[in-house]
Amino acid sequence: MQYIVLDMEWNQPWPGSPSSRKVLPVQIRGEIIQIGAVRVTEDQQVADEFQIMIKPKYYRHLNRRVSKLTGIKESRLKEEGVPFPQAMEQFRQWCGDDIVFLTWGFDDIGILRENLQLYGLQTSWTEKWYNAQMIFNAQTDGSTAQKALKTAMEMSGIEATRQAHDALGDAYHTALICAKLDLKRGAAEYDQALKSHENGFHGAELPGCICRQVFYDFADKRAALSAMAGEENKCPVCEGKMLGSRWFAQPGHRYMDLATCPEHGKFLIRVRMSEQPNGLIRVSRLTYEATSEAAEAYARRAEKADPEDQRTTRRRRRRKAAVENVKE
């Protein structure tokens, strides 16, 4: 058995563009434009490499954000890119048999399968795979947070020698990290690592967290926040009903609220929402002490009126000034 460390770059249509309105046979999150892969042998030696550019068929105009991030230009795709089925034939031949894919994150295999399905190609050869992030976390700091590749490299004492956000460059650096891990043990313990991740917050925690929970299957954001402020808003001490104050939005689909238990006082609630494979909403909920850094962040945010409040205040001031001018 050999490990294939895989990384890809994909193009996405600009929102509102004609490409974004295309109805495709299979829904895809992005069309693959570059594949990079590095082989790691069973005894964990970094071996040969594979790279190929793919000429997009459906999203032909390169999203300028994708181009800026990856450094890939449309001209390069036209000159070097090959059709996706041809690229897959070459990639599968290079991979060989009895392989396991390793990726840095959960997206790459899903994107690959979507693109294979779009062209009516088999996906069964992609079934064996692991997210190397989970193995890395389990064998280093035990964190459930997703780490950037750069962070993991720094923790592993690996210096960057390849370009970042290049499929082969990222695959090579990931392979160097994987070579330092116990991959066989990581595979054996993967289910537990994955469970720890699913029960985690998927992000950095601030000091003072005293309770973490995960909730599933909400229809939308409104339903999720309603539950978090209602039937699921329980005191971490007595599990009694808590009263919320006001949700404030934060980056990354996060929200925070200061809740109060009549008996045990105030607690800061932070939630993060993510979409499940079935389209429903999953909520990670963290509860903090009232004296924590998270609660202090809420207090600072509460001191600032939101834009609508500011507009209302300005309108009231203008009306007051107008009335006073009329009186004069």
C-alpha positions in Angstrom: 0.0 0.0 0.0 1.1 3.5 -0.8 -0.2 7.0 0.2 -1.1 9.6 -2.4 -0.9 13.1 -0.9 -3.4 15.1 -3.0 -4.0 18.8 -3.4 -6.0 20.6 -6.0 -7.0 24.0 -7.1 -10.4 24.7 -8.6 -12.2 27.5 -10.3 -15.6 29.0 -9.2 -17.8 31.3 -11.2 -18.1 34.9 -10.1 -21.5 35.4 -8.4 -24.0 36.8 -10.8 -22.0 35.9 -13.9 -23.5 33.8 -16.7 -21.4 30.8 -15.6 -22.9 30.9 -12.1 -26.3 30.5 -13.7 -25.4 27.4 -15.7 -27.4 24.3 -14.9 -25.0 21.4 -14.8 -25.8 17.7 -14.8 -24.2 17.4 -11.4 -23.9 20.1 -8.8 -20.3 21.0 -8.2 -18.6 23.5 -5.8 -15.8 24.1 -8.2 -14.3 23.0 -11.4 -10.8 21.5 -11.0 -8.0 23.3 -12.9 -4.9 21.9 -11.3 -3.9 18.6 -9.5 -0.8 18.1 -7.5 0.1 14.9 -5.8 3.1 13.3 -4.0 3.6 9.6 -3.3 4.6 8.5 0.2 5.7 4.9 0.4 4.5 2.4 3.0 7.6 3.0 5.0 6.9 6.8 4.8 9.5 7.9 2.3 8.5 10.9 0.1 8.8 9.6 -3.4 7.7 10.8 -6.9 5.4 13.7 -7.8 2.6 14.3 -10.2 1.2 17.6 -11.6 -1.2 18.5 -14.3 -3.2 21.5 -15.5 -6.8 21.0 -16.5 -8.6 23.1 -19.1 -12.1 24.1 -17.6 -15.1 23.2 -19.7 -17.9 24.7 -17.7 -16.4 27.7 -15.8 -14.0 28.8 -18.6 -13.4 32.3 -17.3 -11.0 32.2 -14.3 -12.3 33.9 -11.2 -9.9 36.7 -10.5 -9.8 35.8 -6.8 -8.7 32.3 -7.8 -6.2 33.6 -10.2 -4.7 36.0 -7.6 -4.5 33.3 -4.9 -3.0 30.6 -7.1 -1.1 32.7 -9.6 -2.7 30.7 -12.4 -3.7 32.7 -15.5 -6.2 31.8 -18.2 -3.5 31.8 -20.8 -1.7 29.1 -18.9 -4.7 26.9 -18.7 -5.3 27.3 -22.5 -1.7 26.4 -23.2 -1.0 23.7 -20.7 -4.4 22.4 -19.7 -5.8 19.1 -20.9 -9.4 17.9 -20.8 -10.6 16.6 -17.4 -11.1 12.9 -18.6 -7.6 12.8 -20.1 -6.2 14.3 -16.9 -7.9 11.7 -14.8 -6.7 8.9 -17.0 -3.1 10.1 -16.5 -3.6 10.6 -12.8 -5.1 7.2 -12.1 -2.3 5.5 -14.1 0.3 7.4 -12.0 -1.4 6.5 -8.7 -1.5 2.8 -9.4 -3.4 0.3 -7.3 -3.7 -0.3 -3.5 -3.5 3.4 -2.6 -4.9 5.6 0.2 -5.3 9.3 -0.4 -4.2 11.9 2.2 -5.5 15.5 2.0 -5.1 18.5 4.1 -8.7 19.2 4.8 -12.1 17.7 3.9 -12.8 19.5 0.6 -10.5 18.0 -2.0 -11.9 14.5 -2.2 -15.4 15.8 -2.3 -14.6 18.2 -5.1 -12.8 15.4 -7.0 -15.8 13.1 -6.7 -18.2 15.9 -7.9 -16.0 16.5 -11.0 -15.7 12.8 -11.7 -19.5 12.4 -11.5 -19.9 15.5 -13.7 -18.1 13.6 -16.5 -19.7 10.3 -15.7 -16.4 8.8 -14.4 -16.0 6.2 -11.7 -15.5 7.4 -8.1 -14.8 4.1 -6.4 -11.0 4.5 -6.6 -11.2 7.6 -4.3 -13.0 5.8 -1.4 -9.9 5.2 0.8 -8.8 8.5 2.1 -8.0 10.4 5.4 -7.8 14.0 6.3 -4.2 14.4 7.4 -5.2 17.3 9.6 -7.1 14.9 11.9 -4.1 12.6 12.3 -1.7 15.5 12.8 -3.9 17.0 15.6 -4.3 13.6 17.3 -0.5 13.1 17.3 0.5 16.6 18.3 -1.4 18.9 20.4 -4.8 17.0 20.5 -6.6 20.1 19.2 -9.9 19.8 17.3 -9.3 23.0 15.4 -8.4 22.9 11.8 -4.9 24.1 11.3 -3.5 25.9 8.3 -0.8 24.0 6.4 1.6 26.8 7.2 0.9 26.4 11.0 1.5 22.6 10.8 4.7 23.1 8.9 6.0 25.5 11.6 5.0 23.0 14.4 6.8 20.3 12.5 10.0 22.3 11.9 9.5 22.3 8.1 10.7 25.2 6.0 8.7 26.2 2.9 10.6 25.4 -0.3 7.7 25.4 -2.7 5.1 27.9 -3.7 2.0 28.1 -1.5 -1.4 27.7 -3.0 0.1 25.7 -5.8 -1.3 22.2 -6.0 2.0 20.5 -6.2 3.7 22.8 -3.7 1.0 22.3 -1.1 0.9 18.5 -1.7 4.7 18.4 -1.3 4.7 20.3 2.0 1.8 18.1 3.2 3.8 15.0 2.3 6.7 16.2 4.4 4.4 16.6 7.4 2.8 13.2 6.8 6.2 11.5 6.6 6.8 12.6 10.2 3.5 11.1 11.5 2.7 7.5 12.4 0.3 7.0 9.5 -0.6 3.4 10.3 -1.6 4.4 13.9 -3.3 7.4 12.5 -5.5 5.3 10.2 -6.3 2.9 13.1 -7.3 5.8 15.3 -8.9 8.0 12.6 -12.5 7.4 13.6 -11.9 8.6 17.1 -10.0 11.6 15.8 -12.8 12.4 13.4 -15.3 12.1 16.3 -13.3 14.5 18.4 -13.3 16.9 15.5 -17.0 16.6 14.9 -17.6 17.3 18.6 -15.3 20.3 18.4 -15.9 23.9 17.6 -13.9 23.8 14.3 -12.0 26.9 15.4 -9.9 28.5 18.0 -11.3 28.7 21.5 -10.8 31.6 23.8 -9.8 31.0 27.4 -12.6 30.4 29.8 -14.6 27.8 27.8 -16.4 25.6 30.3 -18.8 23.6 28.0 -18.9 22.5 24.4 -21.8 20.9 22.6 -22.9 20.1 19.0 -26.4 20.2 17.6 -27.6 18.9 14.3 -30.4 19.2 11.7 -31.7 22.7 11.8 -33.6 23.9 8.8 -31.8 27.3 8.6 -29.9 30.0 10.5 -33.1 31.4 12.1 -34.2 28.0 13.4 -30.7 27.3 14.8 -30.4 30.7 16.6 -34.0 30.3 17.9 -33.1 26.9 19.4 -29.8 28.2 20.8 -31.8 31.0 22.5 -34.7 28.8 23.4 -34.9 25.1 24.3 -31.1 24.5 24.1 -30.2 27.6 26.1 -29.5 25.7 29.3 -27.3 26.7 32.3 -24.1 24.6 32.2 -24.3 24.3 36.0 -28.0 23.4 36.7 -29.3 22.9 33.2 -32.1 25.3 34.0 -33.5 27.6 31.4 -31.4 30.7 30.6 -32.5 34.0 29.2 -30.6 35.4 26.3 -29.9 39.1 25.5 -28.9 39.7 21.9 -27.0 37.8 19.2 -24.1 39.6 17.6 -22.6 38.3 14.3 -18.9 37.5 14.0 -16.8 36.4 11.0 -17.0 32.8 9.9 -20.8 32.1 10.5 -20.3 32.7 14.2 -22.7 34.4 16.7 -22.4 35.3 20.3 -24.9 36.1 23.0 -24.8 36.8 26.8 -27.2 34.5 28.6 -28.3 34.6 32.2 -29.3 31.9 34.6 -31.5 33.2 37.5 -29.4 31.1 39.9 -25.9 31.0 38.6 -25.6 34.3 36.7 -24.3 35.2 33.3 -22.6 33.0 30.6 -21.3 34.0 27.2 -22.6 31.7 24.4 -20.7 31.4 21.1 -22.1 29.4 18.2 -20.7 28.5 14.8 -22.9 27.2 12.0 -21.9 24.9 9.2 -23.8 23.1 6.5 -24.2 19.3 6.8 -24.0 17.1 3.7 -27.8 16.9 3.7 -28.2 20.7 3.5 -29.3 21.1 7.1 -27.4 23.2 9.6 -25.0 22.0 12.3 -24.3 24.2 15.3 -21.2 24.0 17.5 -21.9 25.8 20.8 -19.3 27.0 23.3 -20.2 28.3 26.8 -17.8 30.7 28.6 -17.6 32.1 32.0 -18.8 35.7 32.4 -15.3 36.8 33.3 -13.7 35.2 30.2 -12.0 36.9 27.3 -15.0 35.9 25.2 -17.4 37.7 27.5 -15.2 40.7 27.4 -15.3 40.6 23.6 -19.1 40.5 23.8 -19.1 43.5 26.1 -17.0 45.5 23.7 -19.2 44.6 20.8 -22.3 45.5 22.8 -21.0 48.9 23.5 -20.9 49.7 19.7 -24.3 50.2 18.2 -24.8 48.3 14.9 -25.2 50.3 11.7 -29.0 50.3 11.8 -28.9 51.7 15.4 -26.5 54.4 14.2 -28.7 55.3 11.3 -31.7 55.6 13.6 -29.8 57.7 16.0 -28.7 60.1 13.2 -32.2 60.4 11.9 -33.5 61.2 15.4 -30.8 63.9 15.7 -31.6 65.4 12.3 -35.3 65.5 13.2 -34.6 67.1 16.5 -32.3 69.7 14.9 -35.0 70.4 12.3 -37.6 71.0 14.9 -35.4 73.3 16.9 -34.6 75.3 13.7 -38.3 75.7 13.0 -38.8 77.0 16.6 -36.1 79.5 16.1 
